[in-house]
Amino acid sequence: MKSTQITGRLWVLTDPKGRLYDDIDTDMIFHNRYLHITDVDAMGQYTLDNLPGWEDFAQQAQPGDVVMAGQNFGAGSSRQQAVDCFRALGIAALIAESCGAIYKRNAINSGMPILTVPGLTEIASAFQSGDTLAVDFVTGTVRHDARTFAALPFSQVQMDIYQAGNLFEYGSKLEVESQRSKVEG
């Protein structure tokens, strides 16, 4: 069973004015010039290289890191690569004030931990890149130094998909359970 709590080094995505970055679209996360890449492991090196000020993110990120952004993170297209590039880097979780609906669904379906923190923009000054952040997916608790913040916890379906690894593995698990139930029933 996967851990439902992670601790990682934080990356606070700020815009050129030093504010929490809003409206980061999928083209900024994984530019369309890389769409010919089909190997997920090769996608990580291009993560955020089309986001002003964050072009070298992929060279500095490490497995277990946590990424924080503002409102409407992952807006735009249904580009799966914009989730897969973070997975390729081993990013432990994505946290934003809000997310594009398709992006959030893609992340959940891929087993990528993604959480929203209502009002994050107002408390963003409490966080700095390089800080250590602890996140509990079950309760939605985000711990930073001595302070605690509330994210929306995983739904049961999100947790089930996360624990299975991705939506396909979750579906396979349900199929096996269904077949077992028919045999035993």
N, C-alpha and C positions, 0 to 999 in steps of 0.2 A: 504494500500500500504506500502510495506517495505521501510525503509529508504535507500537511496542510498549513505548516508554518515555515516561513523562510526568513532569512536575515541576509541582507546584501548591501553592497555599496550602491549609493544612490547617484543617479544622473538626473539633475533637474534641467529640463529643456527650457531655456530662456531665449527670448527673442533678442535682436540687436539692442533694444532699449533696456534689457535686463528683467523684463517681465516674463512670467510663465507663458510659454508659447501656446497660443490658441490656433485652431484651424490648421493643424498639421495634416496635410492630405496624403493620400497614398503615394502620390508622385514625389513628394518630399521625402517620404520614408524609403521608398524603393523606386527610383526613377524608371520611366518606361524605356530608356535606352538599354536597360539590362534585362528586358523581358525575354530575350533569347536564352537566358540561363535557365536551365531546367533542374540542375543539381542543387538541391536545397542547401547543402553544406557550402556551396560556392557563393550563395547569396549574401551571407553575412558581411562580407568585405565592403558591400555597397550601402549598407544601412545608414540612412540619414545623410548621404553625401550630396543630396540636393536640398538640404535644409540650411539656410544661411547661418553660419557660425558653428555648425555641427558636422562639417564635411569630413573631419577626421575621427568622428565618434567610433567607427568600427575598429580603428587601429588601437584605441584606448580601452574599449569595453572588454570586460572579462566575464567568463561564465559566473553566474550567480548575482550579477548586477541587477538593479531595479531601475526602471526608467519612469520618470514622472513628467507629465505634460498638462496643459490647460484644458480648455473646452474644445469639444469637437475633434478629438484626436482620431486620426484615421478616416477623415472625411473623404468623400470622392468615390472612386471606382471600387469595384469588388476585388481588387488586385490581391490575391492570396499571398503573393511574394512579399507584400508589406507586413505580413505576420511572420512568414517563414524566415525572413532575414533576421528577425530578433531571435527566433528559435535556433537558427544556425550559430548565432553568437553565444547561445546559452543564457540569454537574459532570463532571470528568474520570474519577473513579473512586470507588467505594465500598469501604471496608475495614472489616471487622468480625472479631471473634473467631470468630463463627459466624453463619450466616444461616438463616432459615426456608427449607426446601427449595423450596417453590413460588416464593418471592420470588427466590431465587438463579436458578432456572430461567427465570423471567420476565426477569430482568436479562440473563442470557446470551442468551436468544432475541431480546432487543431490541438486542443489541450494546453494552449498558452494562457497562463494566468493573467487575467485582466480585471482590474477593479476600478470603480469610480468613487470619488470622494466629493460629495456635494459641498460646495463652498470652498473648494481647494484654492481657488485664486485668491481668496481673502486671507488665507493662512500660509500661502506659498513662501513668504519671507522667512518662515521658520525652518525651511529646508535649504540645504546647500549641496551642490554636487560634491561627492566624496564622503558625505555623512553615511552613517550606518542606519539602516531602516529595517525594522522587523514587521512582518505582515502575517496576520492570521486569516486565512481564507474562509474559515468557518464562521468566525465572529465579525470579520471585517475590521478588526483592530489593527491600527497602524501605530507602532511605537517608534518614537524618535527621541533620543535622550530620555528625559524624565516625562515627556509629554505623550499623550495618547490621542489619536485622531480616529474618527469613524469613517470607514469606507463601507460601501454596500457589500455585505458578505456574498459568497457564492450562493447561487440558487442550488437546489438539490440536483437538477439536471446538469448544471455547470460542474458541480463537484463530481457527479458520476462520470461525465465525459473526461474531466481532468484525471480522475483516478484510473480510468481505463487507458488513457494515453491520447486518445483522439476520438472523434465521432465514429469512425469506422470500427475501431476496436470496441467501443461501447455497443455499437449495433451488433457486432459479432457475439459479444457477451450476452446480450439480450436474446439472440437467436439460440445460442447454446442453452440458456436457461429455459427458453420456451420449449425446445426439443426435449430437454430433461423432464420438464413438467408433463409433457404429453406421454412420455414413456412411463413415468411414475404414476400418472393419473389414471 
